[in-house]
């Protein structure tokens, strides 16, 4: 499984070529997978896309909007939109390339540290199956590049590499300020690791810091000149405080594996038995129906009316399909190919058939992480713990089974970098956010698995078996937890048609394609049921002139994106914290008054939560606008306001709302 640490020069060239091919293949797969994820974005994914549109329209950061993300985040999205148009494909290209680059770098780094292609593959696959949310791609690519530069520096420290690290800190800051802080901490650890606590370490750190400060000074100058230093700092502090204390926290995750049944379990055949529908004849009695069920070993699941019954088949009934469909009181069936007297693949897929027929395929491992929430908790626990394990084990054990460049001091320092990223990037709810911190843990994971496997084969007898099993179990637990938390199994099942038919698989890929290339993106939903947000976006797209701005008073950036209308507000999100910043209150109201948006959308919480955040804005809306419509969706009320005196051209839709175009 693991290649020898030392290889001859003659052996090295073909291995390098094959490993490069493996790395590039994994990179392409990861990029495609991330593009698939980008075809079904969440509302958070739209926040920086909306900001990108503001930039393309001539808005300036800080002066016209205050955003959590930095210029590189929305700048790259804006550039991609210029190249590929207003469609989801433009962002899919950005995140796909980012994940492809990250996957290749992690593969290459882990192989260089361990000498093991297998360990490198496992580490790289972790990035792919993590399925990070689209807007979280910087949490992967920034740290993949940073880790690569980190190990390059500690191996051969030079002034040029120190300056490059400083430049990467600045790049991270331009994606989001806190990334710059975390990577700066990693740079400091690299300097101390390479030079010790010395004058040279101080000089190199100062050189890197000088490059960073020089590179970020333009955006800092812009921020200070636009809103002032105090407002810039307090706005940022409000966002950080809300993100880390109110909307989430850093509580220790709950470990989901508590007993033997959570580690391994043997399921019965009924778990994988096919389910079909029977329609009984009208004159059949309850006794006759029960007799048929007993004769063929059928278990009732549910009833669908007085004559239709859904049943679970057994090994007995699956081999007697012809007899079942020929029963006089069975008028019809669902899920059975009556012409051939067999169960079609759409009812009984291959993998389900195999597990139904072969008991040894019904073993389930680490069932405690089968649920998405439990898997997220496990991922967080593993990612918090892995850096600590590396720090504690580096000197007595770990470095002995890795390549010479992975010295104890370097492993300890890199483990400390992992601690920084774990506490900086992960917070509850872990089922959503734990996988975002996948990059550094994936590298540490590869090192631990390779070392544990080599340790096993350096021993004899029972100890070898125990250690080998431990290595496999660590790999399986980590891989499964990350995959389930990243919803990888369900996504792959959908993309493969759940193994039921080629047509279902083609349909899934056609849906991905159609979502990505639809331009504008709202056209994909033509003729389909729409959420309240999409209905409101469609109304704005149809009835609000493109020269006019829109105001949405809750967190729904997808409305701006799908309607392709600019924000009249300074913020796309509505979290607590801004109510305590007087200047931000004034700037927000001033911008809304300046653009006087004809349409304002609000929820039923307008005079509650929204008023708590922006009381003067809510007063302005009540004073200058009137309610012209409302929607109800999933128990939530949405209100549509029209500016008083707006010139109405026609009515729109079934609600006959006023249209300005």
Helices and strands as residue ranges (DSSP letters): H 9-38, G 43-46, H 47-56, H 71-84, H 88-114, H 117-130, G 134-136, H 138-155, H 159-175, H 177-195, H 199-227, H 229-241, I 242-246, G 260-262, E 264-266, G 269-272, E 275-280, H 286-296, E 299-303, E 308-312, H 315-318, H 321-325, E 330-334, H 350-357, G 359-361, E 363-365, G 367-369, H 372-393, G 398-401, H 408-425, H 430-433, G 434-437, H 438-457, H 461-485, H 488-495, G 497-499, H 502-517, G 521-525, H 532-543, E 550-552, H 557-563, G 578-580, H 582-595, E 599-603, I 606-610, H 611-613, H 615-624, E 625-633, E 636-643, E 650-652, E 657-659
